[in-house]
Structures are given as structure tokens and as C-alpha cells.
């Protein structure tokens, strides 16, 4: 069963998000509204995380999502939106995206905790 939307769509949306971020002739709130529309499509993957992380495109799938995060949130913690607005002031699609990223990160962690061994 393929991801919906397909990887190519999400990769294209990353380019759209980047273009919208760079528009300086509109307010941050207006840009956030336009970006939110794109994120609504990307957020469809949040209910497909196991499928997203399977198969030959798993790395490309995850990279596409993280590339969008990189365009929208300042490194290294990716907590502050580059539009200068608080997360609580952004459209719901942004909060959904942040939740999606958190779930994706958790899904990539190993099930068992890593045991650290000290050789003293």
C-alpha cells in the first residue's frame, strides 16, 4: 500500500513551503496561513508512520519531512518558527506538524533502551 500523498508530492510541497517562507511582501501571519495549507497535506503522513518508515523509500520519506521542519523551525532545537510567531499563534496545521515530527522521531528510536557498559 503506497503512502498518500506520494513522496514526490511531499518533496514538491517542501519547495512550495520554502518559497512561501521567503516571501517578504506579506506578513508572517499571512505566510503562516499559506504554509498551513501545505502542511495539512504533509500531515496526512502522520497516520501512516509505520508505512512511511518501511521499504526502499523510508529514508527519503523521513528526509522529506525533516527538510520541511528545517525550513520552518530554527536549528538546533527546531522549536522556534522562523516566521517569528509563537507556535500557539500559528494555525493548527503547525501544531499538528510538530506532533507528527515528535511521533516520527519516537518511531525511529529502537524499542529497547541501549545499555551502556563501563569497562573500569
N, CA, C and O of each residue as an XYZ file, in Angstrom:
480
protein
N       0.848     -1.186      0.000
C       0.000      0.000      0.000
C       0.897      1.254      0.000
O       1.718      1.422      0.902
N       0.746      2.115     -0.987
C       1.611      3.298     -1.063
C       1.169      4.413     -0.117
O       0.009      4.501      0.285
N       2.135      5.253      0.218
C       1.842      6.430      1.028
C       0.935      7.382      0.258
O       1.027      7.511     -0.963
N       0.064      8.038      1.002
C      -0.793      9.061      0.411
C      -0.659     10.316      1.244
O      -0.969     10.277      2.434
N      -0.221     11.407      0.695
C       0.191     11.627     -0.679
C       1.531     10.951     -0.965
O       2.239     10.573     -0.032
N       1.883     10.796     -2.222
C       3.161     10.150     -2.549
C       4.353     11.035     -2.195
O       4.215     12.243     -2.006
N       5.510     10.416     -2.111
C       6.748     11.112     -1.777
C       6.984     12.316     -2.685
O       7.373     13.380     -2.204
N       6.761     12.170     -3.966
C       7.009     13.276     -4.900
C       6.179     14.506     -4.543
O       6.644     15.635     -4.695
N       4.968     14.292     -4.075
C       4.112     15.404     -3.672
C       4.691     16.114     -2.457
O       4.745     17.344     -2.425
N       5.122     15.353     -1.463
C       5.684     15.948     -0.247
C       6.984     16.680     -0.575
O       7.249     17.749     -0.024
N       7.786     16.118     -1.458
C       9.020     16.804     -1.859
C       8.702     18.116     -2.574
O       9.391     19.115     -2.366
N       7.681     18.122     -3.402
C       7.273     19.353     -4.086
C       6.724     20.367     -3.085
O       6.954     21.568     -3.229
N       6.010     19.899     -2.087
C       5.471     20.802     -1.065
C       6.584     21.468     -0.266
O       6.436     22.602      0.190
N       7.701     20.760     -0.097
C       8.846     21.371      0.590
C       9.311     22.600     -0.171
O       9.625     23.629      0.429
N       9.353     22.493     -1.484
C       9.763     23.629     -2.310
C       8.754     24.772     -2.217
O       9.136     25.942     -2.204
N       7.484     24.437     -2.155
C       6.440     25.459     -2.011
C       6.584     26.151     -0.661
O       6.501     27.377     -0.577
N       6.801     25.370      0.394
C       6.979     25.941      1.734
C       8.179     26.886      1.735
O       8.096     27.990      2.273
N       9.270     26.471      1.150
C      10.461     27.319      1.090
C      10.153     28.635      0.370
O      10.561     29.701      0.829
N       9.450     28.566     -0.733
C       9.092     29.780     -1.474
C       8.192     30.687     -0.640
O       8.356     31.907     -0.650
N       7.252     30.099      0.076
C       6.346     30.895      0.914
C       7.078     31.547      2.082
O       6.772     32.680      2.455
N       8.026     30.846      2.648
C       8.821     31.394      3.749
C       9.579     32.623      3.278
O       9.736     33.587      4.028
N      10.042     32.592      2.059
C      10.897     33.655      1.541
C      10.142     34.884      1.044
O      10.762     35.898      0.720
N       8.825     34.811      0.979
C       8.031     35.965      0.548
C       8.093     37.019      1.649
O       7.633     36.786      2.766
N       8.656     38.159      1.333
C       8.781     39.215      2.348
C       7.719     40.295      2.189
O       7.629     41.202      3.016
N       6.921     40.207      1.141
C       5.908     41.229      0.905
C       4.616     40.990      1.678
O       3.717     41.830      1.652
N       4.515     39.860      2.363
C       3.322     39.605      3.173
C       3.720     39.407      4.631
O       4.884     39.154      4.941
N       2.753     39.523      5.506
C       3.010     39.417      6.940
C       3.312     37.970      7.316
O       2.935     37.045      6.597
N       3.987     37.779      8.436
C       4.222     36.405      8.905
C       2.920     35.623      9.089
O       2.868     34.430      8.790
N       1.885     36.278      9.572
C       0.604     35.584      9.765
C       0.009     35.127      8.440
O      -0.533     34.027      8.336
N       0.117     35.987      7.425
C      -0.406     35.615      6.107
C       0.388     34.449      5.523
O      -0.188     33.518      4.960
N       1.714     34.505      5.660
C       2.549     33.406      5.163
C       2.235     32.120      5.921
O       2.186     31.043      5.327
N       2.021     32.234      7.239
C       1.697     31.045      8.041
C       0.408     30.396      7.557
O       0.301     29.170      7.524
N      -0.562     31.208      7.185
C      -1.813     30.656      6.663
C      -1.616     29.898      5.369
O      -2.213     28.842      5.165
N      -0.773     30.436      4.489
C      -0.490     29.765      3.223
C       0.305     28.477      3.445
O       0.050     27.457      2.804
N       1.252     28.539      4.347
C       2.068     27.358      4.656
C       1.215     26.277      5.310
O       1.402     25.089      5.050
N       0.283     26.691      6.153
C      -0.586     25.724      6.840
C      -1.331     24.838      5.848
O      -1.526     23.648      6.095
N      -1.740     25.415      4.739
C      -2.434     24.632      3.703
C      -1.534     23.513      3.189
O      -1.993     22.395      2.956
N      -0.251     23.820      3.015
C       0.702     22.804      2.553
C       0.924     21.747      3.638
O       1.003     20.552      3.351
N       1.021     22.205      4.881
C       1.252     21.276      5.994
C       0.081     20.317      6.193
O       0.279     19.178      6.617
N      -1.119     20.763      5.893
C      -2.271     19.868      6.012
C      -2.092     18.637      5.130
O      -2.467     17.529      5.513
N      -1.523     18.837      3.962
C      -1.261     17.708      3.062
C      -0.140     16.838      3.620
O      -0.267     15.614      3.655
N       0.947     17.450      4.054
C       2.075     16.696      4.620
C       1.624     15.922      5.854
O       2.031     14.777      6.053
N       0.794     16.537      6.675
C       0.342     15.915      7.923
C      -0.476     14.646      7.705
O      -0.711     13.895      8.652
N      -0.906     14.399      6.487
C      -1.617     13.147      6.199
C      -0.720     11.946      6.479
O      -1.209     10.858      6.780
N       0.590     12.146      6.380
C       1.525     11.060      6.655
C       1.569     10.708      8.135
O       2.035      9.626      8.492
N       1.099     11.589      8.997
C       1.201     11.326     10.440
C       0.415     10.078     10.854
O       0.723      9.461     11.873
N      -0.585      9.713     10.075
C      -1.348      8.493     10.377
C      -0.776      7.278      9.646
O      -1.344      6.187      9.704
N       0.352      7.473      8.957
C       0.957      6.404      8.165
C       2.424      6.184      8.528
O       3.200      5.717      7.694
N       2.809      6.508      9.742
C       4.226      6.456     10.122
C       4.845      5.076      9.900
O       5.953      5.009      9.368
N       4.197      3.976     10.274
C       4.833      2.672     10.005
C       5.113      2.469      8.508
O       6.173      1.970      8.131
N       4.164      2.856      7.674
C       4.343      2.724      6.225
C       5.436      3.676      5.728
O       6.215      3.325      4.842
N       5.487      4.876      6.302
C       6.497      5.872      5.946
C       7.902      5.338      6.197
O       8.824      5.636      5.438
N       8.071      4.551      7.259
C       9.385      4.059      7.667
C       9.721      2.675      7.110
O      10.707      2.066      7.525
N       8.913      2.174      6.179
C       9.165      0.870      5.570
C       9.601      1.033      4.114
O       9.347      2.056      3.478
N      10.242      0.028      3.626
C      10.528     -0.049      2.203
C      11.727      0.749      1.744
O      12.420      1.378      2.545
N      11.962      0.717      0.449
C      13.159      1.338     -0.114
C      13.162      2.868     -0.030
O      14.228      3.479     -0.095
N      12.007      3.489      0.112
C      11.932      4.951      0.186
C      11.876      5.477      1.614
O      11.646      6.669      1.818
N      12.080      4.619      2.598
C      11.941      5.028      4.002
C      12.825      6.230      4.346
O      12.365      7.180      4.978
N      14.076      6.187      3.935
C      14.996      7.291      4.238
C      14.554      8.568      3.532
O      14.545      9.641      4.134
N      14.192      8.458      2.274
C      13.740      9.631      1.511
C      12.459     10.209      2.109
O      12.285     11.427      2.158
N      11.566      9.331      2.561
C      10.323      9.790      3.183
C      10.616     10.624      4.429
O      10.122     11.743      4.571
N      11.418     10.070      5.317
C      11.752     10.779      6.559
C      12.516     12.060      6.250
O      12.260     13.098      6.859
N      13.445     11.993      5.317
C      14.224     13.181      4.959
C      13.339     14.298      4.428
O      13.602     15.470      4.700
N      12.299     13.963      3.678
C      11.386     14.973      3.139
C      10.673     15.710      4.273
O      10.536     16.933      4.235
N      10.223     14.966      5.273
C       9.532     15.582      6.415
C      10.501     16.448      7.215
O      10.168     17.572      7.591
N      11.686     15.930      7.472
C      12.657     16.695      8.250
C      13.162     17.915      7.481
O      13.530     18.917      8.093
N      13.184     17.846      6.159
C      13.581     19.010      5.362
C      12.553     20.138      5.502
O      12.915     21.314      5.540
N      11.294     19.777      5.577
C      10.248     20.782      5.787
C      10.399     21.392      7.178
O      10.271     22.605      7.348
N      10.668     20.562      8.153
C      10.887     21.079      9.513
C      12.042     22.067      9.515
O      11.970     23.115     10.158
N      13.100     21.733      8.800
C      14.276     22.604      8.745
C      13.937     23.963      8.133
O      14.508     24.979      8.532
N      13.023     23.992      7.179
C      12.617     25.254      6.550
C      11.751     26.102      7.479
O      11.727     27.327      7.360
N      11.047     25.460      8.395
C      10.070     26.179      9.213
C      10.540     26.510     10.625
O      10.048     27.463     11.230
N      11.480     25.741     11.156
C      11.881     25.912     12.550
C      13.390     26.053     12.651
O      14.142     25.368     11.958
N      13.819     26.951     13.526
C      15.241     27.269     13.664
C      15.991     26.152     14.384
O      15.560     25.651     15.422
N      17.121     25.780     13.801
C      18.012     24.786     14.411
C      18.701     25.439     15.602
O      18.759     26.668     15.639
N      19.211     24.723     16.549
C      19.354     23.272     16.552
C      18.169     22.543     17.194
O      18.022     21.337     16.995
N      17.330     23.232     17.947
C      16.249     22.550     18.660
C      14.956     22.455     17.857
O      14.071     21.673     18.204
N      14.837     23.235     16.796
C      13.654     23.236     15.944
C      12.378     23.493     16.735
O      11.351     22.855     16.503
N      12.456     24.436     17.673
C      11.296     24.788     18.500
C      10.691     26.121     18.084
O       9.489     26.334     18.240
N      11.530     27.032     17.548
C      11.072     28.375     17.208
C      10.817     28.488     15.709
O      11.690     28.197     14.892
N       9.610     28.915     15.368
C       9.242     29.080     13.965
C      10.022     30.249     13.376
O      10.145     31.300     14.006
N      10.541     30.068     12.185
C      11.352     31.101     11.555
C      10.515     32.312     11.127
O      11.069     33.344     10.748
N       9.200     32.190     11.187
C       8.335     33.320     10.857
C       8.267     34.333     12.000
O       7.715     35.423     11.846
N       8.836     33.956     13.149
C       8.840     34.862     14.288
C       7.566     34.807     15.117
O       7.362     35.654     15.988
N       6.723     33.847     14.868
C       5.475     33.687     15.628
C       5.613     32.520     16.593
O       6.293     31.535     16.308
N       4.958     32.649     17.738
C       4.929     31.537     18.691
C       4.096     30.406     18.109
O       3.163     30.644     17.343
N       4.432     29.199     18.468
C       3.688     28.039     17.970
C       2.203     28.175     18.274
O       1.363     27.795     17.459
N       1.878     28.715     19.442
C       0.473     28.871     19.828
C      -0.258     29.893     18.955
O      -1.488     29.894     18.905
N       0.487     30.761     18.269
C      -0.114     31.774     17.401
C      -0.202     31.331     15.942
O      -0.741     32.050     15.100
N       0.320     30.166     15.655
C       0.304     29.633     14.295
C      -0.959     28.812     14.057
O      -1.575     28.349     15.017
N      -1.356     28.622     12.809
C      -2.519     27.780     12.505
C      -2.327     26.357     13.045
O      -1.195     25.903     13.214
N      -3.430     25.660     13.312
C      -3.354     24.302     13.871
C      -2.481     23.331     13.082
O      -1.912     22.413     13.671
N      -2.361     23.504     11.790
C      -1.540     22.588     10.992
C      -0.087     22.594     11.456
O       0.604     21.584     11.325
N       0.387     23.720     11.998
C       1.751     23.781     12.514
C       1.883     22.923     13.777
O       2.848     22.173     13.924
N       0.915     23.036     14.680
C       0.960     22.205     15.891
C       0.870     20.726     15.522
O       1.558     19.889     16.107
N       0.021     20.415     14.553
C      -0.104     19.028     14.095
C       1.211     18.538     13.501
O       1.596     17.385     13.697
N       1.895     19.414     12.777
C       3.177     19.046     12.181
C       4.222     18.768     13.257
O       4.980     17.803     13.156
N       4.263     19.605     14.276
C       5.213     19.398     15.377
C       4.915     18.074     16.086
O       5.839     17.342     16.440
N       3.657     17.768     16.290
C       3.274     16.494     16.899
C       3.696     15.336     16.000
O       4.211     14.328     16.482
N       3.482     15.480     14.710
C       3.886     14.472     13.730
C       5.389     14.233     13.806
O       5.831     13.084     13.829
N       6.176     15.300     13.846
C       7.634     15.168     13.931
C       8.021     14.398     15.194
O       8.880     13.518     15.150
N       7.389     14.729     16.309
C       7.698     14.035     17.577
C       7.403     12.541     17.468
O       8.197     11.709     17.909
N       6.264     12.211     16.882
C       5.900     10.799     16.706
C       6.865     10.094     15.752
O       7.223      8.935     15.960
N       7.278     10.801     14.716
C       8.218     10.217     13.755
C       9.569      9.943     14.410
O      10.174      8.896     14.178
N      10.034     10.865     15.214
C      11.302     10.669     15.929
C      11.204      9.479     16.876
O      12.110      8.648     16.932
N      10.111      9.399     17.612
C       9.922      8.269     18.539
C       9.857      6.936     17.802
O      10.382      5.929     18.274
N       9.213      6.941     16.650
C       9.081      5.702     15.878
C      10.426      5.224     15.344
O      10.592      4.037     15.061
N      11.377      6.127     15.205
C      12.691      5.755     14.689
C      13.631      5.258     15.779
O      14.683      4.694     15.480
N      13.265      5.459     17.025
C      14.120      5.012     18.130
C      13.960      3.513     18.323
O      12.885      2.964     18.082
N      15.018      2.855     18.753
C      14.910      1.412     18.998
C      13.933      1.135     20.146
O      13.771      1.946     21.057
N      13.292     -0.030     20.074
C      12.317     -0.403     21.095
C      12.953     -0.628     22.458
O      12.346     -0.349     23.491
N      14.158     -1.125     22.452
C      14.819     -1.440     23.711
C      15.827     -0.345     24.057
O      16.533      0.150     23.178
N      15.895      0.027     25.313
C      16.887      1.031     25.680
C      18.314      0.476     25.498
O      18.578     -0.710     25.694
N      19.183      1.358     25.127
C      20.574      0.980     24.943
C      21.227      0.869     26.302
O      21.149      1.785     27.121
N      21.873     -0.263     26.537
C      22.567     -0.482     27.816
C      23.996     -0.010     27.664
O      24.725     -0.450     26.775
N      24.379      0.886     28.541
C      25.743      1.381     28.493
C      26.591      0.539     29.436
O      26.220      0.290     30.583
N      27.722      0.114     28.931
C      28.622     -0.729     29.706
C      29.902      0.055     29.955
O      30.457      0.680     29.051
N      30.349      0.006     31.184
C      31.597      0.674     31.541
C      32.643     -0.370     31.823
O      32.407     -1.310     32.582
N      33.794     -0.210     31.215
C      34.895     -1.141     31.441
C      35.929     -0.461     32.327
O      36.848      0.191     31.832
N      35.781     -0.610     33.600
C      36.716      0.020     34.549
C      37.523     -1.013     35.261
O      38.361     -0.674     36.097
